[in-house]
Amino acid sequence: MESNPEKESLRNLLLEKRDNTSFDLMKIASGKIQKKLKKIYAFKNAQKIGAYYPIGSEIFTQDIIQELLSQGKEVFLPKVIGEKMEFRKIKDFSSLEQGSFDIMEPKDDCPTDNNLDVILVPTVGISPKGVRLGYGHGYYDKYLAENKITTISLTLEKQIIKNIPKSEHDILIDWIVTEDNMLQTQR
């Protein structure tokens, strides 16, 4: 989808930086992020929450998902269908199977609902203004362009970059949560 050499080289640099974070540090950072999330009103009061199952060196969301399910919240994970992405409700981790890009996705029999209260968005890099750098496929940007939902980026402090080139299809993120900070982006 993306053919921006500046974004591509920044993406590679940030992925390398994130991939070099040890498992133990990722576990600690993910735990801190989980605690900070609860302080965001939009997240705390949400009933229908979009999340993601982590791949590679992404923030671990399994504990967040498990906690939401045990609180009786409705949890939805993305499923890629062709050029689009939709969110489907899961009951537990057995509702998942390996899907596109080797990512764990909800099975076909999980109900679709794109009318969510908040979405946790995987992030390679992000600017303080909320310009997010993903993997370059554009699934989240397309989805968020059609569905106005509060977005929260989960990322490491070191993945916040002063300037990320913004494309016209990029959707700004509302909140950034790292192991050290919570930041509401300025629109």
N, C-alpha and C positions, 0 to 999 in steps of 0.2 A: 504494500500500500504506500509506503513512505519512500521517497527518493530524495531526501534532504541529507546531503553528505555531512553537514555540520551536526545535525541531530544524530546521525548514525555513528559518528566518531565519539560524540558525547555519550551516547547509549553504551557503546563498547567499553569506554573508560569507566563509566559508573557501574556497569555490570561486573567488570573485573575487580573494582574496588569492593563491591558488595560481596562478590564470590570469595574474596580473600578474608572475610570475617569468619572467625571460628564458630563451630556449632554451639559451643558453650556461650559465647557472646551473643549469638542470635537468640538463644533460649532466654537469656537474661533480658535482652532488649525487648523481645516479644512479650515477656511478662510485664515489664514496665509499661509498654504500650497498652496492654490489656487493662491495666489499672487506670491509666490516663483516659482511655476511651469512656469510662463510666462517668467522667466529670463533664462530658459534653451532653448538654441537655437534649439535643436532637437525637443522640444515640440512646441515652438512658431511657427516654420516653417513647422510643420507636417500638412498634409492635411487629412490623414486617421489615426484616433487615436482610439486605443483600450482602453476602460475604464472598470469599473466594478460598479455594483450597490451594495452599502454597506449593510452588515448584521452585527448584533450585535454591537460591539464597533469599527468597522472599520472606517477609515477616511471617512467623508461624501463626496461623489463625485457628488451628485445631482446638486449642483451649478456649478461645473466644467463642467459637461455634458451639462447643460442648456446653459452655456456661449459658449461652443464650437459649439453647434447647432445654436445659434443665430449669430455666426460669419460665418456660412456657411461651417463649417468643417464637414467632414464625421466622424460619431461616431459609433463605433462597440462595442458590449458587448459580453461576452462569453456565449456560450450555451454548456452544457455538453450533449454529445451523446454517450452513452455506456461508453467506457473506455477513450474516447477522448473529447477534447474541441475544439470548433471552434468559430470564431468571426462573428457576424452578424450585419448588419447595421440597426440602428434605426432612425426613423424620429423624434420621441419625446417619452415621457414616456408611451404613450398609445401603443407603439410597444412592450411593455414588459408584461410578464405574470409570475406567480410563477412557478419555475422549480425545478431542482434537489437541494437538501439540503435546500429547501424553499428560494432559491435565485431568485430574479427577473431576468428573461432571455428574450432575444428577442423571439418573436413568430416564429412559423415555416415558415411563409411566408416572413420573413425578409431575404434579400439576404446575402449569405455567402461570405466573402472575408478575406483571411488570409494573404494578402500582405499589411500589415499595415506599417506606418512610425514609430510609437511609441506605447508602451503599458504601461498603468498605472497598476501596479501590487499590489494586496492586500497583506499585510504583517503582520505576527504575530510578528516576530523578524527578525533582520538583523545584520550582522557584517559590520564593515567599509570596508571590502574587497568585500562586495556584496553577501556573502553567506546568502540566504534568508530562513527563516523558515516560511512555510505556514501551512496549516491545515493537511498536511501529506497524501493527496490523490494523489499528483504528477501531477495534470492536467496541471499546468502552466509549470512545468519542461518538461513534454512530448511535450507540444505545442511549447515551445521555442527551444527545441532541433531540431525540424523540421522546424522552421520559425525563421530566423535570423532577429530580430527586436530590436531596441533600447528600453530598459526597464527602467522604473522609479518606484521605490518603494515609496509609500506614507505611512508614519508611524509617530508615535510619537517619540520624542527625547528619551524618556525612554525605547523604544523598541529596541534601538541600543545596541547590546551586543558584547563585545570584541571578543569572540570566539563562533562560532556555529559549531558543528560537520558537516563537509561536506561529503555528500554521492557522489558516482561517478556520479549519474544522476542529481545532483543539477546544475542548470544553474545560473551563477553569474549575478547579477543585475548591470546595468550601472550607474544609479543615485539613490541617496537616498534623498528624500525631507521630512523634518520634519517641525514643527512649527518654529524652530529656525535656521535650517541650510539647505544648499544644498551641497551635497557631491558627487563628481564623484569618483566612486570606482577605485582603482588601480588594473589593471589586472595582 
